[in-house]
Amino acid sequence: MAEIQERSMKWRYIRQSLFFGVLRLSMLLIALALGGILFYIIINGIGAVSWEFITQPPTDSMTKGGIMPAILGTLYLTCGAIAVGLPLGIISAIYLTEYARQGRLVRIIRIGVNCLAGVPSVVFGLFGLGFFVVFLGFGSSILAGSLTLGFLILPTIIGAAE
């Protein structure tokens, strides 16, 4: 009986070693592919990046010039989304964890938050377009984008804060 267990343990060790070897090899191949892509981008793109490219607005129908408005727009959207999502998410998590009586309603709310975490970002974008841009009349603005992104990150913040 002991001999059978010993043989079984050897076979298990061999399979485990083989699996980890394949796993290490695939990780190495992925790392090499990523390194190759980054190397190609850096080598071919380093000549195009300059201080003027970073600080100037686009010109000639956005085919020349810089990327400063894109950088600022991203910064404004990110700060606005954090300003919307962080307070709401933390307050919601504190309420659900500390003050709400644990029962059926809180379970339903948590299920809803978990379901919202699984909703694709395209659906949130369509919601933002329909509600903020069209219904509330904000137009295509930083405010509409920030509110939409704030609601997108809200389930993640609630889950992390809980």
N, C-alpha and C positions, 0 to 999 in steps of 0.2 A: 504494500500500500504506500509506503514511504517513497519507494522508487517511482511509482506512478505520479505522485505529487511533485517529486523532484523534476521529473521529465516535463510535467505540465508547466512548472515554474520556469524551466529553461526555455521552453517553446514560447511562453509569454514574454520572457525577457528578449528573445530574438525578435519577435514581432514588434515589441515596443521599440527596440533599437532601430529596426528597419523603418518603422513609422516616423520616428523622430529624425532619422537621416533624410527621408523624403521631405519632411516638413522643413528642415534646415536648408535643403537644396532649393526648395521652392521659395523660401524667404530670400535666399541669396540671389536667385534669378530675378525676383521682383525688385530687390534693392539695386541690382545692376541695371535693370531696365529704367527705373526711376532716375538713377544717377546719369545714365546716358541721355535721357530726355532733358534733364536739368542742364547737363553739360552743353548739349546742342543749343538750348535756349540762351544760355549765358554767352556762349561763344558768338552766336549770330546776332544777339540783341544788344550786347554791351556797347557797340558803336552807335546805336540809335538813341541811347539814353544820355541826356545832357541836362544841365541845370535849366536851360531854356525849355526843353521838352517837358520838364516837371512843372515849371512855374508859369508857362504861357498858355493862353486859351487856344483852342483849335482855330485854324484859318482855312481858307480856300475850300469851303463846303465840307469841313471836318476831314479833309484828306491830308492836311499838313498842320503844323503847329504843335501845341502841347496838350496836356491832360489835366491841368489844374482844376477846371470845373468838375471833372469826374471825381477827382480826389476830394474836393470840398463837398460835393453832393453825397458821396459815400460817408464822409464824416458826419454831415448833418443828419442823414438818415439813421446812422448807427446811434448817435447820441439821442435823437428823438425816440427811437424804438426803445432804448434803455430807459429813458425818462418816462415812457408810458408803461412798459412791461415790468420793470423792476419794482416800483411801489405797489402796483396792483398784485403782482405775483407774491411778494413777501407778505402783504396784508392778508391776502386770501389764504396763504399757507398757515399763517399764525392763527387766523380765525378757525380754519378747519382742524388744526391740531390742538389748539388750546381752549377755544371758547365754544365751539359747536358741540352740541350733545351728540355723542356717537350713536348713530342709528341709521335708519334706512335712507333718509335724505342725504346724509353725509356720504354714505356709500354710493348713492346715485351721482352725487357731485364728483366724487373721485373717479368713478367710471367715465363720466363725461370728460373730465380733464385728461384721463388716459386716452380716450378716443380722440380728443383734439390733438394730442401729441402725435397721433398716427396719421393725421390728415395731411395730404401732400401740400407743399407750399404753393402749388399752382391754384389749388382750391382757395387758399387764403387770399391769393392775389386776385382771383375773380370776385371773392367776397369784398375785398377792398375796393375794387373797381366799381362794383355795383352799388355798394353802400356809401362809401366815403366820396368817391368821385362823382357818381351820378345822382344818387338819392340825396345826400347832404350837400352836394354842389361844391365840394372843395376843389374840383378840377384836378388836373394832373399836377400835384404839388408835393412838396416835401412833407407837409402835414399829413396828407392822405397816405403817403408811403410809410411815414413813421408810425402812424396809427395801425396800419396793416401789419407791419413788421413787429410792432409791439404785441399785437394779438397773436402773431405767429410764435413768438418766443415765450408767451405767457404760460403755456402748459409745462414747458421745460423748467421755468423759474419756480413754478408752484411745486413741481415734483422735487426739485433740488432743495428748496427751502423746507419742505416737509421732512 
